[in-house]
Amino acid sequence: MHDRIKHPISPVYNKESKILILGSFPSVKSREGEFFYHHPQNRFWKVISSLCKEPLPNSIEEKKQLLLKNKIALWDVIESCDIIGSSDSSIRNVVPNDISEILRLADIQKIVANGGTAYRLYMRYMFPRTNQEIIKLPSTSPANATYSLERLLEEWACIIL
């Protein structure tokens, strides 16, 4: 059974942001934890902190500061959808987020997708409006076991300006 769920987390950005990272939609763990990539097995925070040469953040506040200090904006493509648990493949009836405010306020120089689902959804729902290219990066999700942390770091290195 699909549940209609609205995105519960606000975007992280400010006028200094230069990179916009877009995921697809928060997992059950992230929705419970009320912040992005909250699942302990997700490698997102390890990747970002390593590439930025910063300590691994623990609290939501530390995570926000890590992003903002390194000129990174973070949000998801989907505002609401029907989804079963955390399964990207179950996503239906997508309503996309409006990223125009981020693009207007910040000087975003690069948009990257955290995984194939975010990339496909961006191309389908957002690209026609933004006309801004997006770089597809391998997902930091624990479900993406084919990528070691080392391989993720190599692929994700393009986010460092």
C-alpha positions as CSV (number, residue, x, y, z in Angstrom):
1,M,0.0,0.0,0.0
2,H,1.4,3.4,-1.0
3,D,1.2,6.2,1.5
4,R,0.9,9.8,0.4
5,I,3.7,11.6,2.1
6,K,4.7,15.3,2.2
7,H,8.4,16.2,2.5
8,P,9.0,17.2,6.1
9,I,12.5,18.8,5.9
10,S,13.3,22.3,4.9
11,P,16.1,22.9,2.3
12,V,19.5,23.9,3.6
13,Y,21.0,26.9,1.7
14,N,22.0,30.5,1.9
15,K,23.1,33.2,-0.5
16,E,26.7,31.9,-0.4
17,S,25.7,28.4,-1.7
18,K,27.4,27.4,-5.0
19,I,26.6,23.7,-5.2
20,L,23.1,22.2,-5.0
21,I,22.8,18.6,-4.1
22,L,19.4,17.0,-4.7
23,G,18.2,13.7,-3.4
24,S,15.0,12.1,-4.3
25,F,12.9,11.9,-1.1
26,P,13.8,11.3,2.6
27,S,13.9,7.8,3.8
28,V,11.7,6.6,6.7
29,K,14.8,7.1,9.0
30,S,15.3,10.6,7.7
31,R,11.6,11.5,8.1
32,E,11.8,10.2,11.7
33,G,15.1,12.0,12.4
34,E,13.7,15.1,10.7
35,F,16.9,15.6,8.6
36,F,18.6,14.5,5.4
37,Y,20.5,11.2,5.3
38,H,19.7,10.2,8.8
39,H,20.1,6.5,8.3
40,P,23.4,5.5,10.0
41,Q,24.4,3.3,7.0
42,N,24.0,6.1,4.5
43,R,27.4,7.4,3.5
44,F,26.4,11.0,2.6
45,W,27.8,12.7,5.6
46,K,31.0,10.6,5.4
47,V,31.5,11.6,1.8
48,I,30.7,15.3,2.3
49,S,32.9,15.7,5.5
50,S,35.8,13.8,3.8
51,L,35.7,15.9,0.7
52,C,35.4,19.1,2.7
53,K,38.2,17.9,5.1
54,E,35.9,18.5,8.1
55,P,35.1,16.2,11.0
56,L,32.1,14.0,10.7
57,P,29.1,16.0,11.9
58,N,26.7,14.5,14.5
59,S,23.9,16.9,15.2
60,I,21.5,18.4,12.7
61,E,23.1,21.8,13.5
62,E,26.6,20.5,12.8
63,K,25.4,19.0,9.5
64,K,23.8,22.3,8.5
65,Q,27.0,24.2,9.4
66,L,29.1,21.8,7.4
67,L,27.0,22.3,4.3
68,L,26.8,26.1,4.6
69,K,30.4,26.6,5.5
70,N,31.4,24.7,2.3
71,K,28.8,26.6,0.1
72,I,26.6,23.5,-0.4
73,A,22.8,23.6,-0.6
74,L,20.8,20.5,0.0
75,W,17.3,19.5,-0.8
76,D,15.3,16.8,-2.6
77,V,13.5,16.8,-5.9
78,I,10.1,15.6,-4.5
79,E,7.8,17.7,-2.4
80,S,5.3,14.9,-2.0
81,C,4.6,11.5,-3.4
82,D,3.1,8.1,-2.8
83,I,5.8,5.8,-1.5
84,I,6.1,2.5,0.2
85,G,8.6,2.8,3.1
86,S,11.9,4.1,1.8
87,S,11.7,2.4,-1.6
88,D,12.6,4.8,-4.5
89,S,11.3,2.3,-6.9
90,S,7.8,2.5,-5.3
91,I,7.6,6.3,-5.8
92,R,4.4,7.4,-7.6
93,N,2.4,10.6,-8.2
94,V,5.3,13.0,-7.7
95,V,4.8,16.6,-6.9
96,P,8.2,18.3,-7.4
97,N,9.8,20.8,-5.0
98,D,10.1,24.3,-6.4
99,I,13.8,25.1,-6.4
100,S,13.4,28.5,-8.0
101,E,13.9,30.3,-4.7
102,I,17.3,28.6,-4.1
103,L,18.4,29.4,-7.7
104,R,17.3,33.0,-7.4
105,L,18.9,33.6,-4.0
106,A,22.1,31.7,-4.4
107,D,24.7,31.7,-7.1
108,I,24.3,27.9,-7.8
109,Q,27.1,26.9,-10.2
110,K,26.5,23.2,-10.2
111,I,23.6,20.9,-9.5
112,V,24.2,17.3,-8.6
113,A,21.9,14.4,-8.1
114,N,22.5,11.9,-5.3
115,G,21.7,8.8,-7.3
116,G,19.8,7.8,-10.4
117,T,16.3,8.3,-9.1
118,A,17.0,11.9,-8.1
119,Y,18.6,12.5,-11.6
120,R,15.6,11.0,-13.5
121,L,13.1,12.9,-11.4
122,Y,15.0,16.2,-11.9
123,M,15.2,15.7,-15.6
124,R,11.5,14.9,-15.8
125,Y,10.0,17.5,-13.4
126,M,12.6,20.3,-12.9
127,F,14.8,20.6,-15.9
128,P,12.0,21.9,-18.2
129,R,11.6,24.8,-15.7
130,T,15.2,25.4,-14.7
131,N,17.0,24.5,-17.9
132,Q,20.0,23.9,-15.7
133,E,22.1,20.7,-16.2
134,I,22.5,18.2,-13.4
135,I,25.4,15.8,-12.8
136,K,24.3,12.3,-11.9
137,L,26.4,11.0,-9.0
138,P,26.2,7.5,-7.5
139,S,23.8,7.2,-4.6
140,T,25.3,7.3,-1.1
141,S,22.5,5.0,0.0
142,P,23.4,1.7,1.7
143,A,21.4,0.1,-1.0
144,N,24.1,1.1,-3.5
145,A,26.5,-1.6,-2.3
146,T,28.4,-1.7,-5.6
147,Y,30.2,1.6,-4.6
148,S,32.8,1.5,-1.9
149,L,33.3,4.7,0.1
150,E,36.6,5.2,-1.9
151,R,34.7,5.0,-5.2
152,L,32.0,7.4,-3.9
153,L,34.7,9.9,-2.8
154,E,36.3,9.7,-6.3
155,E,32.9,10.3,-8.1
156,W,31.7,12.9,-5.6
157,A,35.0,14.9,-5.8
158,C,33.4,17.1,-8.5
159,I,31.4,18.9,-5.8
160,I,34.5,20.7,-4.5
161,L,34.9,24.0,-6.3
